[in-house]
């Protein structure tokens, strides 16, 4: 599709949006979803709300493609950069924050690439007891010693069938719940209550970009991040960098930290960061296909 045709298609989509319904925009990294959300708010009103698990951290802006300070000033934004690097912030925390955003009364335009946030928002979230610190420490040690595949092999079958078994954070969380409660994560989720924003009450869009088009955008964006200061951002964070923190999972951060510590050249780090970004986008697309069948698909380009 030509760029003019793409612009026309998105313009028609925006014109057709009802004004009285929240808008949800899911999409893989670098697919242009944040720009689309901003355009909706600029043209139709509302507030841009973050649904990306890494853009919540205040220590990252460039590397997570968080809106710039100018963009956040020009339009109302919520749930961006409000969490410290050391803070625990789960999907449950985000959902509770969403209650406050909705209470403000402006139409939320919720945008991001974290599928679990959207699932909790539209399908509900199970009230799972907190994992004791000693179980968390045991899980950290087990993951470090045995790896994600071994930990995934210890999950119950129902949970293993529902989560991304290549995602260490998701696997460890499921293992911790099973270890702490004796019940699998899937079993807890089966008792979920009414969702905050059911799909029947929102306009839910999932961007489905062409793979080659998206990969080219990912590579260009990573180069642009480097040009505008991503390495300096990582350099400022490097003394406190702990790969076990959720905030450390910003795509490209481990690779650039490795460069700063003399473990690889800058070119090698950039190539590895681009590869990690493309792999992450692939996991996102797979998740969206399997879990967002009821959403309106928007083909790109």
N, C-alpha and C positions, 0 to 999 in steps of 0.2 A: 504494500500500500504506500502511495506517495505521501510525503509529509503534509501536503495540503489536504489530501483526503483524510489523513489521520486527524488533523486539526478540526476539520469539518465534522467528523464523526464524534469527537469528544465534545465539540460545541453543542451538537444536537443532543448528546447525552445530558449535558448540564442543563439545557433548556427544558428537558423533560422531567427533571427532578422535582418532586413535590416539596413545597416549602415547610410542611408540617411534620416531616419524618426525619429522624437522625439518618446520617449517611455513614456507611462503613466502607472503607476502601482498603482491601488487602492486596498485596502484590510482592513479588520478590525484590530483593535489593536492586537498586538502580533502575527500576522500571518506570519512574516518573510519578509515583503515587503521591508523594508529598506536594509536588507542584500542582497536581490535579486537586488535591484537598484545599490548597491555598486559593486556587482559582474559584472553587465553589464558594468558599467563605467570602472572598472579595466580591463576587458577583451576586451572591444570593444571601449573604449573611450567615452568622453562626460563629463557631469557635473551632479551631483546629486542635484535635486532641491526639496525643501520641499513643500508639499501640505497638511500640517497638521496645523490646526488653533491654536494649543497650542504649537507646537514646534517653533513657531516664537518668543516666549517670552524668553528674556535673563535670566529671574529669574529662569527658570526651565531647567534642563538638565536631571537629573536622573529620575525624576518623569514622564516626558513626553517621556522617551526613546529616547531623542535626540541623534544623533551620538556623540561619545566621542570626546574630543579634538584631540586624536591621529587619529581617523577615519577622522575627518575633515581636518587634516593635510595631511594624506596619499592620499586623493582624493579630487578633487574640489567639494565643496558644496556651495549651495546658498540658501538664505532665511531661515536660521536657526538662532534663537536666536538674531535677529536684532531689536526686538521691546521691548521697556521698559514696565514694568508692568502696568504703568498708561496710556500708549498710546492707542488711538483708532486705531484699525486695522481691517478693514472689508475685505470682499471678493473683493471689488473694489480696495482697497489698494494692495492686493496680486496680482490682475490681472495687475495692473500698474507696479508692481515690475517685473512681469513675462515678460513684454515687454522689460525691460532692460536686463534681463537674456538672452532672445532669441537673442537680438541684439549683444551679445558677440560673437556669431557665432559658439559656440560648441553645439553639439547635446544634448539637455536636456533630462535627465531621471527623470521624475517628479513623486514623490512617496508620498503617504499619505493616510489618512483615512477621509478627510473632503470632502464629496460628493459635497458640494456647490462650492468648489474651482474648482473641475473638471467640474462641470456643466457649470460654468461661462467660463472656458477655452475652452470647446468644443462646447458649445451651444450659448455663448454670454452672456453679462450682460446688463441689462437695466440701463439707466442713470436716476436714481431716485434722486430727490432733497434731499439735506441734511436735516435731521430732526432737528428742532430748539431745543436748550437746554431745554426750558421750557416743550416741549413735551416729551423729554427724561426723565426729572424729574417726570413728571406726570405718565409716564409709569412705572418708577421704583417704585413709591409709590403705584400704582395700583397693580403691581405684588406682592409687599410685603404684601399688605392688602388682596387681593382677590385670588391670586394664579394663576397658569398657566391655569387651566381648565376654570376658569371664563373669563380670558382674551382671550383664544382661542374661547370661545363662542361668542365673540363680533366681530370676523373676518368675512369678506365676504365669501360666500360659495366657490367661485373658489379658493381663497387663502387657505382656510381651507383644501381643498381637495388635495393641492399640498405639504404642509409642514408637518414636524413631529410635531404633536400637543402635544407631551410629552416633547419637547425640549423648555425650557423656553426662551432661547436666540432667537430661531427662531420665536416663538410666539410673543415675545415682539417686535422684529424687524418688523414683519408684522403689528402688532397693531400700532406701531409708524408711519409707512408709511401711513396706512389708516387714522389715526388721523390727520397727518400733511398735506396730499395731497387730501384727499377725494376720493382717488382711491386705490383699493386693490393692494397688491403686485403682484398678478397674472396678473392683467391688465397691470401694468407697464412692467412686464416681457414679455408680448405678443408683445411688440414693440422693442424687442431686435435686435441689429444689428449683422453683421457678426462676428462669433467667432474668437478668436486669433489663435486657433489650432483646426480646424474642425476634427471630427473623421476620415474623409476620408483621412487626411494627416498625421495621427499618427498611431503608434502601441499601442493599448489600451488594457491593461490586468487588469482583476479584479480577485483577489484571492478569492476562495470560499472554505475555510477550513471546515473540519468535525467539528461539534459543540463540541463534547466531547474532541477531540484533541486540539482544540483552548482553551477551558476552562481550560484544564490542563496546557497549556502553559501560559495562563494569570496568574494563581495562582503561577506557578514557577517563572515567571518574577517579580511578585510583591514581593515575598520573596527575590529574588535577589536584587531588588531595595533597600529594607530595609537593606540588608547585606552590600551594597556598599555606603550607606549614604543618602538615601532618607529622613530619619527622620531629619538628620542634615540640609539638604537642606530646608525642610519645617520649621525647627526651625529658620533658618536665615531669612526666609520670613514672619514668623508669626507676628512680630510687625507691619508690613505694610499690613497684609492680610485683604482684603475687599471682602466679598463674592459677591458683586455686580459687581466687575470688571470681564471682560472676562478672564483675565489671571488667576483668582481664580478658574476657572472651570477645571483646571488640575485634571484628575481623581486621586483620593486618597488624594488630598490636603485638602479638607474640613474635611475628616475623621482624618487625622494626626494632623491637627490643633486642632480639638476637643480633641484629646488625650493630646496634649501639654497644653491645657487649663484645663485639669483635668476632662473633660466631659465623657471620656471613657478610658478603659484600652488600652494598645498597642495591645493586641491580638484582642480586639473588633474592634479597628481602622483598623487593617490589614484585618480582615474578611470583614468589611464593604467596604474597598477599593477594595478588590477582587470582591465582589458582584457588586459594581458600575462599575468596569471594564468589567465584563461579561455582564451586562445590556447594557453598551455602545456598546460593540461588537455586541450584538443582534440588536440594533437600526441601526448600520452601515450595517449589513448584509441585513436587511429589505430594507434600502434605496438603496443599490447597486442592489438588485433584481428588485426593482421597476423602477429604473432610468438608469440602465446600461445594458439594453438588447442588445445594439449594441456592447458591449465590448467582447473581447475574454476571456472566463472564464477559470481559471486555478484551477483545483480541488486539494485540499490539505487535508490530506497527500496522 
